[in-house]
Amino acid sequence: MELALSTKLSVNQAEVYKDNNRYVVLIAGRRFGKTTLAGYIMRKWVLQKARGLFAYIAPTWRMARNIFWELFLNLTPKQLIKRVYKNSLELLMINDTVLRLYGAQNYDAIRGEGFDGVILDETKDVPREAWFEVVRPALSDKKGKALIIGTPQGRNDLLYDIYSQPNFTKYHYTTLEGGWVTPEEIEQARNELDERTFKQEYEAEFVDTTGLVYYAFSDANIVDYKWNPSKEIYMTWDFNVGEKPMSCILLQEDGKGNVFAFQEFIHINSNTFYTAKVAADWLKKNGFSNKVFVTGDFSGNKLSSSATRKDYEIILDTLKESGIQGFLKIRPVKSIKARVITLNSYFCNTNGERKLFVTPNCKRLIKDLQQVLWNENGITLDDRNPERTHPSDALSYYTYNFSNIKTIDII
């Protein structure tokens, strides 16, 4: 049994849908429609095989539920589903085939199963062991099928390992080739993102994510700037204690689309109050007479490690005592990558345009930007040197919290 497609797939989606090879890997840019396509393919599989067992696997059980559960139910007529087990994310189809949803982080729960087909999604967060030690062997006795889908995350993850294997039929599409995102939206993303990120997220290229984090920062971003004490400024924070430096950066926009980091306060073995007091005194001494927009690490909205008040309460109160009005804007960070991408796009976008500059006197910030590296996983920062990552983290909160880049929400 196979249902007609109730929603028209794009030409390239349909090509993958019609492929009946045992192992298929789909590499595609964001908003290609990978998961919707996976829903249709899974529907085809479970209706073709009586008394079978199929699995959809996302990085976590919660992600599997949020990404695939409702989507599949909406694609499949109710009369074809015999029973729904919502608590365990399991469906019994009319032909007695079972579909189960799993989280790859708990891959031991999959051991011992034998599948007729598996779809592995969002592979960038799936442990290699989940595929090679558990899922792949679970397909052996039934000669089950596998569809692996994802957007590249460098050459050091599971998706690249699978894409490099000769026994997989391979499909590789850009976001534009998915047919669901307009050329205008793609061009907007090209103008907003740095080149490496655009190639990875929209052109689905395996870009090397090892090495320097802020590769878009160069000597061209180090310029002199005479700040205006009568014009509003931004104060960005990364909170630390002990040998990890408390980091505060002051920035100012020039009204022409550019922003300048013009002063740094980087203190080891410090606390929020001391660094805030030093910064407020510096502003007062230099005749500052406007307002300050305060931003930074969202964790500072919790109780400070150095006081019974929240970090941001300390900062705003300290500014107020110096006669300076402060306004707070913070939000939770989706990922380190999200912050890094926005900052790199300000340093240099795909058109070679630079919008964020650092003055030469911000020596520790410049050194940090020039030296911060990715860990081997390409996801977290190498912070083995306690002085590294913190000044640049502080700077990144400006672009993350005040940027108008919409495309960052897809990362």
Secondary structure, 3 states (H helix, E strand, C coil): CCCCCCCCCCHHHHHHHCCCCCEEEEEECCCCCHHHHHHHHHHHHHHHCCCCEEEEEECCHHHHHHHHHHHHHHHCCHHHEEEEECCCCEEEECCCCEEEEEEHHHHHHHCCCCCCEEEECCHHHCCHHHHHHHHHHHCCCCCCEEEEEECCCCCCCHHHHHHCCCCCEEEEECHHHHCCCCHHHHHHHHHHCCHHHHHHHCCCCCCCCCCECCCCCCHHHECCCCCCCCCCEEEEEECCCCCCCEEEEEEEECCCCCEEEEEEEEECCCCHHHHHHHHHHHHHHCCCCCCEEEEECHHHHCECCCCCCEHHHHHHHHHHHCCCCEEECCCCCCCHHHHHHHHHHHHCCCCCCCCEEECCCCHHHHHHHHHCEECCCCCCECCCCCCCCHHHHHHHHHHHHHCCCCHHHHC
